Amino acid sequence: MAKVAFIGLGVMGYPMAGHLVKNGHDVTVYNRTESKAQAWCEQYFGQSFSTPKAAAEGQDIVFVCVGNDEDLRQVTLESEGVLAGMKSGAILVDHTTASADVAREIATAANALNIGFMDAPVSGGQAGAENGVLTVMAGGSNETFKQVKPVIESYARCAELLGEVGAGQLTKMVNQICIAGVVQGLAEGLHFARSAGLDGEKVVEVISKGAAQSWQMENRYQTMWQGEYDFGFAVDWMRKDLGIALEEARRNGSHLPLTALVDQFYSQVQADGGNRWDTSSLLTTLEKGRR
């Protein structure tokens, strides 16, 4: 059993922290919206604190899962952040999808305090978090990874070390780049099927048995066909992630024309009021004329 803190109880962090309790770990929590922290404590019999620093004090491992780079800096680097409360020799694991730059920035601050650090963004969405089957992409030292992996496995079916600090975030960028193209292709395929007068469900039933099959097809085609978009990762968050990837691409010289294009399609979804729709809502931009 490890003594751990979990900072950030959003749609991902709430169930992740719950799985830690279910696996026998001693968990303290902090959440910016205190009512959610209290609800979590009532469900899992944990203890919440009013600051990240207080939640982190005395814990062996501190997990963070917040919204973006600035949120991450606030809960780690500020005077009431976790680094101000963590003991020497403890480990900070960041599950936020953020930039590789901020990962390296926090790692430098942590190392100066003899605190281990690992950037470890996740994939699998809300359902993956709730079912404890996330994929974790980690960056950091092998020694640190070995210490935290058994605890991470409380909510992950796959956790791999990809390289030094920052490698986890860079791998998550690859993940989001791949997803963007697949969702756009699925959206165009379904749009074409409808325009051609085909039965979309029968079409997908056939093509999903072949090379066109994907996670997005398997899990999203039915709700897309029905025009329902409240089933997962929000457009606002995808645009944040793609923005990080495109910025990194400008730096490393890679060319991401499809990613840049899909990012603009998502901006149109936002303009249509779909900020909180899930990422499969790309279909709406193609079918605007049908509404």
C-alpha positions as CSV (number, residue, x, y, z in Angstrom):
1,M,0.0,0.0,0.0
2,A,1.3,3.5,-0.9
3,K,0.4,6.8,0.6
4,V,-0.7,8.9,-2.4
5,A,-2.4,12.2,-3.2
6,F,-4.5,12.9,-6.2
7,I,-4.9,16.5,-7.5
8,G,-7.7,17.2,-9.8
9,L,-11.0,15.3,-9.7
10,G,-12.4,15.9,-13.2
11,V,-14.1,13.3,-15.4
12,M,-10.7,11.4,-15.5
13,G,-9.2,12.1,-12.1
14,Y,-12.3,11.3,-10.1
15,P,-12.5,7.6,-11.1
16,M,-8.7,7.2,-11.3
17,A,-8.4,8.3,-7.6
18,G,-11.3,6.0,-6.8
19,H,-9.4,3.0,-8.3
20,L,-6.4,3.8,-6.1
21,V,-8.6,3.5,-3.0
22,K,-10.2,0.2,-4.3
23,N,-6.6,-1.2,-4.7
24,G,-5.8,-0.5,-1.1
25,H,-3.9,2.8,-1.3
26,D,-4.2,5.6,1.3
27,V,-5.5,8.5,-0.8
28,T,-5.8,12.2,-0.1
29,V,-7.3,14.6,-2.6
30,Y,-7.6,18.2,-3.7
31,N,-10.0,19.7,-6.3
32,R,-10.5,23.3,-7.2
33,T,-14.3,22.8,-6.8
34,E,-14.5,21.7,-3.2
35,S,-18.0,20.2,-3.5
36,K,-16.6,17.6,-6.0
37,A,-13.9,16.7,-3.5
38,Q,-16.4,16.3,-0.8
39,A,-18.6,14.0,-3.0
40,W,-15.5,11.9,-3.8
41,C,-14.7,11.6,-0.1
42,E,-18.2,10.5,0.7
43,Q,-18.0,7.8,-2.0
44,Y,-14.5,6.6,-1.3
45,F,-14.0,7.5,2.4
46,G,-11.0,9.6,1.6
47,Q,-9.7,12.9,2.9
48,S,-9.7,16.2,1.1
49,F,-7.6,19.3,1.7
50,S,-8.0,22.9,0.9
51,T,-4.7,23.3,-1.0
52,P,-2.6,21.0,-3.2
53,K,0.3,21.6,-0.8
54,A,-1.7,20.2,2.2
55,A,-2.9,17.2,0.2
56,A,0.6,16.3,-0.8
57,E,2.3,16.6,2.6
58,G,3.7,13.3,3.8
59,Q,2.6,11.3,0.7
60,D,4.9,9.0,-1.2
61,I,3.4,9.7,-4.6
62,V,1.4,12.7,-5.8
63,F,-0.7,12.3,-9.0
64,V,-1.9,15.4,-10.9
65,C,-4.6,15.5,-13.6
66,V,-5.7,19.0,-14.5
67,G,-6.7,20.9,-17.6
68,N,-3.7,22.6,-19.2
69,D,-0.1,24.0,-18.7
70,E,-1.2,26.9,-16.6
71,D,-3.5,24.8,-14.3
72,L,-0.5,22.5,-13.9
73,R,1.9,25.2,-12.9
74,Q,-0.6,26.5,-10.4
75,V,-1.1,23.2,-8.6
76,T,2.6,22.3,-8.7
77,L,4.9,25.4,-8.7
78,E,3.0,28.1,-6.7
79,S,3.4,28.6,-3.0
80,E,0.4,26.4,-2.2
81,G,1.4,23.9,-4.9
82,V,2.3,20.3,-4.3
83,L,6.1,20.8,-4.5
84,A,5.9,23.1,-1.5
85,G,4.4,20.2,0.5
86,M,6.1,17.1,-0.8
87,K,8.8,15.3,1.2
88,S,12.3,14.6,-0.1
89,G,12.3,11.3,-2.0
90,A,8.7,11.4,-3.0
91,I,7.5,11.2,-6.6
92,L,5.3,13.6,-8.6
93,V,3.4,12.0,-11.5
94,D,1.6,14.2,-14.0
95,H,-1.3,12.7,-15.9
96,T,-2.3,16.1,-17.5
97,T,-2.1,16.3,-21.3
98,A,0.2,19.3,-21.5
99,S,3.3,20.5,-23.3
100,A,6.7,18.7,-23.1
101,D,8.1,22.1,-22.1
102,V,6.1,22.4,-18.9
103,A,7.0,18.8,-18.1
104,R,10.6,19.6,-18.3
105,E,10.0,22.8,-16.3
106,I,8.4,21.0,-13.4
107,A,10.9,18.2,-13.5
108,T,13.7,20.8,-13.0
109,A,11.9,22.3,-10.0
110,A,11.2,18.8,-8.6
111,N,14.8,17.6,-9.0
112,A,16.1,20.6,-7.1
113,L,14.0,19.4,-4.1
114,N,15.1,15.7,-4.5
115,I,11.6,14.8,-5.7
116,G,11.2,12.4,-8.7
117,F,9.0,13.5,-11.6
118,M,7.3,11.7,-14.4
119,D,5.0,13.0,-17.2
120,A,2.4,10.4,-17.8
121,P,-0.5,11.5,-20.0
122,V,-3.3,9.0,-20.5
123,S,-5.5,7.7,-23.3
124,G,-8.8,5.8,-23.1
125,G,-11.2,8.6,-22.2
126,Q,-13.8,8.8,-19.4
127,A,-14.9,5.2,-20.0
128,G,-11.3,4.0,-19.7
129,A,-10.8,5.9,-16.5
130,E,-14.1,4.6,-15.0
131,N,-13.3,1.0,-16.0
132,G,-9.6,1.2,-14.9
133,V,-8.2,0.3,-18.4
134,L,-6.3,3.5,-19.4
135,T,-3.1,3.6,-21.4
136,V,-0.4,5.5,-19.7
137,M,2.5,7.1,-21.8
138,A,5.4,7.9,-19.4
139,G,8.5,10.0,-19.6
140,G,11.2,10.0,-16.9
141,S,13.8,7.7,-15.4
142,N,13.5,4.0,-15.4
143,E,14.0,3.9,-11.6
144,T,11.1,6.3,-11.1
145,F,8.9,4.4,-13.5
146,K,9.5,1.1,-11.7
147,Q,8.4,2.7,-8.4
148,V,5.2,4.1,-9.7
149,K,4.1,1.5,-12.2
150,P,2.5,-0.9,-9.7
151,V,0.4,2.0,-8.3
152,I,-0.5,3.3,-11.8
153,E,-1.8,-0.2,-12.7
154,S,-4.7,0.5,-10.3
155,Y,-6.4,2.3,-13.2
156,A,-4.3,1.3,-16.3
157,R,-4.1,-1.8,-18.4
158,C,-1.0,-0.5,-20.2
159,A,1.7,1.7,-18.8
160,E,5.0,2.1,-20.8
161,L,8.1,4.2,-20.4
162,L,8.8,6.0,-23.7
163,G,12.0,7.9,-22.8
164,E,13.2,10.8,-20.7
165,V,11.0,13.5,-19.2
166,G,8.8,15.0,-22.0
167,A,8.6,11.7,-24.0
168,G,5.2,10.9,-22.4
169,Q,3.7,14.2,-23.6
170,L,5.3,13.9,-27.1
171,T,3.8,10.4,-27.4
172,K,0.4,11.7,-26.4
173,M,0.7,14.3,-29.2
174,V,1.2,11.4,-31.6
175,N,-1.9,9.8,-30.1
176,Q,-4.1,12.9,-30.7
177,I,-2.7,13.4,-34.2
178,C,-3.7,9.9,-35.2
179,I,-7.1,10.2,-33.6
180,A,-7.9,13.5,-35.4
181,G,-7.3,11.9,-38.8
182,V,-9.3,8.8,-38.1
183,V,-12.3,10.7,-36.8
184,Q,-12.3,13.0,-39.8
185,G,-12.2,9.9,-42.1
186,L,-15.0,8.3,-40.3
187,A,-17.1,11.5,-40.4
188,E,-16.6,11.8,-44.2
189,G,-17.4,8.1,-44.7
190,L,-20.7,8.3,-42.8
191,H,-21.5,11.6,-44.6
192,F,-20.9,9.9,-47.9
193,A,-23.0,6.9,-46.9
194,R,-26.0,9.1,-46.0
195,S,-25.7,11.2,-49.1
196,A,-25.6,8.0,-51.2
197,G,-28.8,6.7,-49.5
198,L,-27.1,3.8,-47.8
199,D,-27.9,2.3,-44.5
200,G,-25.0,3.5,-42.4
201,E,-25.3,0.8,-39.7
202,K,-25.2,-2.0,-42.3
203,V,-22.3,-0.3,-44.1
204,V,-20.2,0.0,-40.9
205,E,-21.1,-3.6,-39.9
206,V,-19.5,-4.8,-43.1
207,I,-16.5,-2.5,-43.4
208,S,-15.6,-2.8,-39.7
209,K,-14.7,-6.4,-40.5
210,G,-11.9,-5.3,-42.8
211,A,-9.1,-2.8,-43.0
212,A,-11.3,0.2,-42.2
213,Q,-11.9,-0.9,-38.6
214,S,-10.9,1.4,-35.8
215,W,-11.7,2.2,-32.2
216,Q,-13.6,5.3,-33.3
217,M,-15.6,3.3,-35.7
218,E,-16.4,0.6,-33.2
219,N,-17.4,3.1,-30.4
220,R,-18.7,6.2,-32.1
221,Y,-20.3,5.4,-35.4
222,Q,-23.8,4.7,-34.0
223,T,-24.0,7.9,-32.0
224,M,-22.6,9.9,-35.0
225,W,-25.2,8.4,-37.3
226,Q,-27.9,9.4,-34.9
227,G,-26.5,12.9,-34.4
228,E,-25.7,12.5,-30.7
229,Y,-22.4,14.0,-29.4
230,D,-22.4,13.7,-25.7
231,F,-20.2,10.6,-25.3
232,G,-16.6,11.5,-24.5
233,F,-13.7,13.8,-24.9
234,A,-14.8,17.4,-25.6
235,V,-13.9,19.4,-28.7
236,D,-12.4,22.2,-26.5
237,W,-10.0,19.7,-25.0
238,M,-9.1,18.2,-28.4
239,R,-8.3,21.7,-29.8
240,K,-6.1,22.3,-26.8
241,D,-4.3,19.1,-27.5
242,L,-3.9,19.6,-31.2
243,G,-2.6,23.2,-30.6
244,I,0.1,21.7,-28.4
245,A,1.0,19.2,-31.1
246,L,1.0,21.8,-33.9
247,E,3.3,24.1,-31.8
248,E,5.7,21.2,-31.2
249,A,5.6,20.4,-34.9
250,R,6.7,24.0,-35.8
251,R,9.6,23.5,-33.4
252,N,10.8,20.1,-34.6
253,G,10.2,20.7,-38.3
254,S,7.5,18.0,-38.8
255,H,4.7,18.6,-41.3
256,L,1.1,18.0,-40.1
257,P,-1.2,19.3,-42.9
258,L,-4.1,17.0,-42.0
259,T,-3.9,17.8,-38.3
260,A,-3.9,21.5,-39.0
261,L,-6.9,21.0,-41.3
262,V,-8.9,18.9,-38.8
263,D,-8.0,21.5,-36.1
264,Q,-9.8,24.1,-38.2
265,F,-12.8,21.8,-38.7
266,Y,-13.0,21.6,-34.9
267,S,-12.9,25.4,-34.7
268,Q,-16.0,25.4,-36.9
269,V,-17.7,22.9,-34.5
270,Q,-16.9,25.4,-31.7
271,A,-18.3,28.3,-33.8
272,D,-21.5,26.2,-34.1
273,G,-21.8,25.9,-30.3
274,G,-20.2,22.5,-30.0
275,N,-17.5,23.3,-27.5
276,R,-18.6,20.5,-25.2
277,W,-19.7,18.0,-27.9
278,D,-17.4,15.0,-28.2
279,T,-14.8,14.8,-30.9
280,S,-16.9,12.7,-33.2
281,S,-19.0,15.9,-33.8
282,L,-16.8,16.6,-36.9
283,L,-19.7,15.0,-38.8
284,T,-21.8,18.1,-38.0
285,T,-19.7,20.4,-40.1
286,L,-20.3,18.1,-43.2
287,E,-24.0,17.8,-42.6
288,K,-24.9,21.4,-41.8
289,G,-26.9,21.7,-45.1
290,R,-29.2,18.8,-43.9
291,R,-30.3,20.6,-40.7
